[in-house]
Amino acid sequence: MKYSGIGGQAVMEGIMMRNGDRYSVGVRRPDGEIEVKVEPYRGVLTNQTLMKIPIIRGVAAFVDSLVIGIRSLMYSATFYDDEEEEKRKAESMTREEKEAYDAKKAREDKAFLTGTLFFSIVLAVAVFMVLPYFLTTLLERAVSTRWVLNLFESVIRVVIFLGYLFLVSRAKDIQRTFEYHGAEHKCINCIEHGLELNVENVLKSSREHKRCGTSFLFFVIIVSAVFLMFIQTDSHVLRIVYRILLVPVIAGVSYEIIRLAGKSDNFFVNLLSMPGLALQRLTTKEPDESEAEVAISAVEAVFDWKAWQAENL
């Protein structure tokens, strides 16, 4: 298996695929047709020298994935809004009104994207970093050793993470999204294993991939446990501050591990990747042919898989 560099995300009735400075969003419209949009993307960190520095590039990649992910979700959701009402509004507008409406909508979308991004990061830090700490403080009277308390905190963090994945995976409304997630993985595996990108080959490929976001979150949990073992202070305020300040570093280190896993078939790396691959059984489902078609369309919009295979396999 070779590293292709492409990656993606499931969205509402579709898939986003990113390759370098472009990304595509393929969506199965309500009328059954496939709509594919391709957009350029300039990362939050444009300095190429900084992008070569480990951990720093990981933090930038994490933010980029959040921005593109939210944009793609917003775009896919537009196909399932009240389209008839939007069409009637547009038809009744003059050219100037339409331009003003589009400009206003663009500003609103940008504000919504910024707010959603900020809220997502704050919520994630609160639930996965701060909440486990506060729950651990309840044990301080019974356990006085700091590293044991940090171990309990890590266990609580794992339990919250696994509980979240389990509850989300049981929701019926999310099942099709997980099927598209499986189709995304299958497309990448199909390409990286040298197979022609078609529905038949995609469906028989694995729905597990070492560069998945689920695996990334698993490594975030593990890396945070290691880092927090070194926080030895009696101040509750400083403990919380350190946990918040360490979030970018933890994300950066986790990215480097995922990046290494995607490029290596080393036995130790594969062993390290196994828990994350197992968790993907919760966040991916087997797609059908129509979902595989959407995934293929999204891939081919931004990635010349035939040329890549000719050069690398």
C-alpha positions as CSV (number, residue, x, y, z in Angstrom):
1,M,0.0,0.0,0.0
2,K,1.3,3.5,-0.9
3,Y,0.5,6.9,0.6
4,S,-1.7,8.9,-1.8
5,G,-2.1,12.0,0.3
6,I,-5.8,12.3,-0.4
7,G,-8.3,12.4,2.5
8,G,-11.9,13.2,3.1
9,Q,-15.0,13.3,5.3
10,A,-18.6,12.2,5.1
11,V,-21.2,14.9,4.8
12,M,-25.0,15.0,4.4
13,E,-25.7,12.5,1.6
14,G,-22.2,12.8,0.2
15,I,-18.5,13.1,0.7
16,M,-15.8,15.7,0.7
17,M,-12.4,14.8,-0.7
18,R,-9.3,16.9,-0.4
19,N,-6.1,16.8,-2.4
20,G,-3.5,19.5,-1.7
21,D,-4.9,22.9,-2.2
22,R,-8.3,21.8,-3.6
23,Y,-11.3,20.0,-2.2
24,S,-14.5,18.6,-3.7
25,V,-17.9,17.9,-2.3
26,G,-20.0,15.3,-4.0
27,V,-23.6,15.1,-3.0
28,R,-26.5,12.9,-4.0
29,R,-29.3,15.4,-4.7
30,P,-32.9,14.7,-3.8
31,D,-33.6,14.0,-7.5
32,G,-31.0,11.3,-7.5
33,E,-28.4,13.1,-9.5
34,I,-24.8,13.6,-8.3
35,E,-23.7,17.2,-7.8
36,V,-19.9,17.8,-7.4
37,K,-18.4,21.2,-6.4
38,V,-14.6,21.8,-6.5
39,E,-13.2,24.7,-4.5
40,P,-9.6,25.9,-3.9
41,Y,-8.5,26.2,-0.3
42,R,-5.7,28.3,1.2
43,G,-4.6,26.9,4.5
44,V,-4.4,28.9,7.7
45,L,-0.6,28.5,7.6
46,T,0.8,29.5,4.2
47,N,4.5,29.7,5.0
48,Q,6.0,26.6,3.5
49,T,8.9,26.6,5.8
50,L,6.7,26.5,8.9
51,M,4.6,23.7,7.2
52,K,7.6,21.5,7.2
53,I,8.0,21.7,11.0
54,P,6.5,18.8,12.9
55,I,3.7,19.5,15.3
56,I,3.2,23.1,13.9
57,R,2.1,21.6,10.6
58,G,-0.2,19.2,12.6
59,V,-1.9,22.1,14.4
60,A,-2.5,23.9,11.0
61,A,-3.7,20.7,9.4
62,F,-6.2,20.1,12.3
63,V,-7.6,23.7,11.9
64,D,-7.8,23.3,8.1
65,S,-9.7,20.0,8.4
66,L,-12.2,21.7,10.7
67,V,-12.8,24.6,8.4
68,I,-13.1,22.5,5.3
69,G,-15.3,20.0,7.1
70,I,-17.8,22.6,8.3
71,R,-17.9,24.3,4.9
72,S,-18.6,21.0,3.2
73,L,-21.4,20.1,5.7
74,M,-23.0,23.5,5.2
75,Y,-22.9,23.1,1.4
76,S,-24.3,19.6,1.5
77,A,-27.1,20.7,3.8
78,T,-28.3,23.3,1.2
79,F,-29.6,20.5,-1.0
80,Y,-32.0,19.5,1.7
81,D,-33.3,22.9,2.6
82,D,-36.6,24.2,1.2
83,E,-35.4,24.5,-2.4
84,E,-38.7,25.5,-3.9
85,E,-39.1,28.4,-1.5
86,E,-35.5,29.6,-2.3
87,K,-36.3,29.4,-6.0
88,R,-39.4,31.4,-5.7
89,K,-37.5,34.1,-3.7
90,A,-34.7,34.2,-6.3
91,E,-37.2,34.5,-9.3
92,S,-39.0,37.5,-7.7
93,M,-35.8,39.5,-7.1
94,T,-34.2,42.0,-9.4
95,R,-30.6,41.7,-10.3
96,E,-29.5,44.2,-7.7
97,E,-31.6,42.5,-5.0
98,K,-30.2,39.1,-6.0
99,E,-26.6,40.5,-5.7
100,A,-27.4,42.1,-2.3
101,Y,-29.0,38.9,-1.1
102,D,-26.1,36.7,-2.2
103,A,-23.6,39.1,-0.5
104,K,-25.6,39.1,2.7
105,K,-25.8,35.3,2.6
106,A,-22.1,35.0,2.1
107,R,-21.5,37.2,5.2
108,E,-24.0,35.1,7.2
109,D,-22.3,31.9,6.1
110,K,-18.9,33.2,7.1
111,A,-20.1,34.3,10.5
112,F,-21.8,30.9,11.0
113,L,-18.6,29.1,10.0
114,T,-16.5,31.1,12.4
115,G,-19.0,30.7,15.3
116,T,-19.4,26.9,14.6
117,L,-15.6,26.5,14.5
118,F,-15.1,28.4,17.8
119,F,-18.0,26.6,19.5
120,S,-16.7,23.1,18.3
121,I,-13.2,23.7,19.7
122,V,-14.5,25.1,23.0
123,L,-16.9,22.2,23.4
124,A,-14.3,19.6,22.6
125,V,-11.8,21.1,25.1
126,A,-14.5,21.3,27.8
127,V,-15.8,17.8,27.4
128,F,-12.6,15.9,26.7
129,M,-10.0,17.9,28.6
130,V,-11.7,19.9,31.4
131,L,-14.6,17.7,32.4
132,P,-12.4,14.6,33.1
133,Y,-10.2,16.7,35.3
134,F,-13.1,17.9,37.4
135,L,-14.5,14.4,37.8
136,T,-11.0,13.2,38.9
137,T,-10.9,15.9,41.6
138,L,-13.7,13.9,43.4
139,L,-11.2,11.2,44.1
140,E,-8.5,13.5,45.6
141,R,-9.5,12.7,49.2
142,A,-9.1,8.9,48.5
143,V,-6.1,9.1,46.3
144,S,-3.2,11.4,47.0
145,T,-0.7,10.3,44.3
146,R,-0.8,12.7,41.4
147,W,0.2,10.3,38.7
148,V,-2.5,7.9,39.8
149,L,-5.1,10.7,39.6
150,N,-3.8,11.5,36.1
151,L,-4.3,7.8,35.2
152,F,-7.9,7.9,36.5
153,E,-8.4,11.1,34.4
154,S,-7.2,9.4,31.3
155,V,-9.5,6.4,31.9
156,I,-12.4,8.8,32.3
157,R,-11.5,10.5,29.1
158,V,-11.4,7.2,27.3
159,V,-14.8,6.2,28.7
160,I,-16.3,9.5,27.6
161,F,-14.9,9.1,24.1
162,L,-16.1,5.5,23.8
163,G,-19.5,6.4,25.2
164,Y,-19.8,9.2,22.7
165,L,-18.9,7.0,19.7
166,F,-21.3,4.3,20.9
167,L,-24.2,6.7,21.3
168,V,-23.6,8.4,18.0
169,S,-23.2,5.1,16.1
170,R,-26.6,4.0,17.5
171,A,-28.5,7.0,16.1
172,K,-30.5,6.0,13.0
173,D,-30.2,9.4,11.4
174,I,-26.4,9.1,11.3
175,Q,-26.3,5.7,9.7
176,R,-26.2,6.9,6.1
177,T,-23.4,9.4,7.0
178,F,-21.4,6.5,8.4
179,E,-22.1,4.6,5.2
180,Y,-20.6,7.5,3.2
181,H,-17.7,7.5,5.7
182,G,-17.1,3.9,4.8
183,A,-17.3,4.7,1.0
184,E,-14.6,7.4,1.5
185,H,-12.3,4.9,3.2
186,K,-13.0,2.3,0.5
187,C,-12.1,4.7,-2.3
188,I,-8.8,5.6,-0.8
189,N,-7.9,2.0,0.0
190,C,-8.9,1.0,-3.5
191,I,-6.6,3.5,-5.1
192,E,-3.7,2.9,-2.6
193,H,-3.9,-0.8,-3.2
194,G,-3.5,-0.4,-7.0
195,L,-7.1,-1.2,-8.0
196,E,-9.1,0.5,-10.7
197,L,-11.4,3.0,-9.2
198,N,-14.9,1.6,-10.0
199,V,-17.9,0.6,-7.9
200,E,-17.1,-3.1,-7.8
201,N,-13.5,-2.5,-6.6
202,V,-14.6,0.1,-4.1
203,L,-17.2,-2.1,-2.5
204,K,-14.8,-5.0,-2.0
205,S,-12.1,-2.7,-0.5
206,S,-11.6,-2.3,3.3
207,R,-13.6,0.4,5.1
208,E,-10.8,0.8,7.6
209,H,-8.0,3.3,7.1
210,K,-5.1,4.3,9.3
211,R,-5.4,8.0,8.5
212,C,-9.0,8.2,9.6
213,G,-10.2,11.0,11.9
214,T,-11.5,8.4,14.4
215,S,-7.9,7.1,14.7
216,F,-6.7,10.6,15.1
217,L,-9.1,11.2,18.1
218,F,-7.9,7.9,19.6
219,F,-4.3,9.1,19.5
220,V,-5.4,12.5,20.9
221,I,-6.7,10.6,24.0
222,I,-3.5,8.5,24.3
223,V,-1.1,11.4,23.7
224,S,-3.0,13.6,26.2
225,A,-2.6,10.9,28.9
226,V,1.2,10.8,28.4
227,F,1.5,14.6,28.5
228,L,-0.7,15.0,31.5
229,M,1.5,12.6,33.5
230,F,4.1,15.3,33.6
231,I,1.9,18.0,35.1
232,Q,2.7,18.1,38.7
233,T,1.3,21.2,40.4
234,D,-0.9,21.8,43.4
235,S,-2.8,24.6,41.8
236,H,-6.2,23.6,40.3
237,V,-6.2,26.7,38.1
238,L,-2.8,26.0,36.7
239,R,-3.8,22.4,36.0
240,I,-6.7,23.5,33.9
241,V,-4.6,26.2,32.2
242,Y,-1.9,23.6,31.3
243,R,-4.6,21.3,29.9
244,I,-6.0,24.0,27.7
245,L,-2.5,25.2,26.5
246,L,-1.5,21.6,25.7
247,V,-4.4,21.0,23.3
248,P,-2.6,22.4,20.2
249,V,0.6,20.4,21.1
250,I,-1.4,17.2,21.6
251,A,-3.2,17.7,18.3
252,G,0.1,18.3,16.6
253,V,1.8,15.2,18.0
254,S,-1.3,13.1,17.2
255,Y,-1.2,14.4,13.6
256,E,2.4,13.3,13.3
257,I,1.5,9.8,14.5
258,I,-1.4,9.6,12.0
259,R,0.9,10.9,9.2
260,L,3.5,8.3,10.0
261,A,0.9,5.5,10.2
262,G,-0.4,6.5,6.7
263,K,3.1,6.2,5.2
264,S,4.4,3.1,7.0
265,D,3.6,-0.6,7.1
266,N,6.1,-1.1,9.9
267,F,4.9,-3.8,12.4
268,F,5.0,-1.5,15.4
269,V,3.2,1.3,13.6
270,N,0.5,-1.2,12.4
271,L,0.2,-2.5,16.0
272,L,-0.2,1.1,17.3
273,S,-2.9,1.7,14.7
274,M,-5.0,-1.4,15.6
275,P,-7.2,0.2,18.4
276,G,-8.1,3.2,16.1
277,L,-9.0,0.8,13.2
278,A,-11.2,-1.2,15.6
279,L,-13.0,2.0,16.6
280,Q,-13.8,2.6,13.0
281,R,-16.2,-0.3,13.1
282,L,-18.4,2.1,15.0
283,T,-18.0,5.2,12.8
284,T,-18.1,3.5,9.4
285,K,-20.7,1.3,7.8
286,E,-20.8,-0.7,4.5
287,P,-22.0,1.6,1.7
288,D,-24.2,0.7,-1.2
289,E,-23.5,1.2,-4.9
290,S,-25.1,4.7,-5.1
291,E,-22.9,5.9,-2.2
292,A,-19.8,4.4,-3.8
293,E,-20.7,6.3,-7.0
294,V,-20.8,9.6,-5.1
295,A,-17.4,8.9,-3.4
296,I,-15.8,8.1,-6.8
297,S,-17.1,11.3,-8.3
298,A,-15.7,13.3,-5.4
299,V,-12.3,11.6,-5.7
300,E,-12.0,12.0,-9.5
301,A,-12.9,15.7,-9.3
302,V,-9.6,16.5,-7.4
303,F,-7.3,13.5,-7.9
304,D,-5.9,11.9,-11.0
305,W,-5.7,8.4,-9.6
306,K,-4.6,6.8,-12.9
307,A,-1.6,9.1,-13.2
308,W,-0.8,8.5,-9.5
309,Q,-0.9,4.8,-9.8
310,A,1.3,4.8,-12.9
311,E,3.9,6.8,-11.0
312,N,3.8,5.1,-7.6
313,L,2.7,1.5,-8.1
